[in-house]
Amino acid sequence: MSPERPRQRDVNALFAELRAANEECFDALRQTPSERVAQAQRQLLLALELSWRLEELVLLPALRRSGLNTAEIEQEMLVLREAADMLASDALDASAAHIVLGAIEGIAMLRAKRIGTALASATQAGPLDNARLADEFQQMLERWRGELRGDPQSPPGSRPH
């Protein structure tokens, strides 16, 4: 029997943890020796896709229910996935891959900041059930952390396309 998770987690804090973990993945990739870059890049792309999927399944629907128009955020996700697919294809030379990776990092971080700001506003205004949303977010995050510890070459089972 697993220990019970604390029910008073804040979705804003959980999302901040996820953002920090993604930033650490970008930093780790930059510090990875060249012979292990491909594996670290796959791990980063998997972490990003799982984060985006978590946003897509949990956060964006909650923000829409609170009255926020998420069309722009959703469009950014399409751009990020296209760039991630380009990077994953290994068809880019090192210089182009570096540029695409920088673009992914910049757009992903700005987008995450926008989602974080929207979450904070919606929870302060009251339309979000923070405790329920935090619990749902935590459950999916734990599941996908387990997936990240698995084979970095295996595609996420819930990836949309």
C-alpha positions, 0 to 999 in steps of 0.5 A: 500500500502506498503512502497517502499524498498530501492533499494540500499541495498547490497546483502553482507550486507543482507547476513551478517544480515541473518548470524547474525540472525542464530547465534542469533538463536543458542545462544538463543537455548543455553539459553533456559530453558529445558522445552522450548528447543524442541520449540526453536530447531524447531524454529532454524531448521525452520530458518536454512532451510529457510536460506538454501532455500534462498541461494539455490534459490537466492545466489547459482544460482547467484554465478554459473552464475558468474562462481563459482563452487558451488558443494562443497557448495551444498554438504554441504547443503545435509549434513546439511539437513541430520543432521537437519533431525536427530535432528528434529526426536527427536530420539536422546538422549540429549547428541547425540542431543547436538553433532549433534547441534554443528556439524550443527552450525559449518558446517553452520557457515563455509559454510555461511562464504564461501558463504559470501566470494564468494559473496563479490568476485563476486560483487567486480569483477563485474559479479553480479548485486548487486542491483537486487540480493539484491532486490530479496534476500530482498523480499524472506527474508521478506516473510520467516521472516513472516513464522518464526513468524508463527507457528514454528511447521508448515513445510516451504511450499517450502522445497525441498526433 
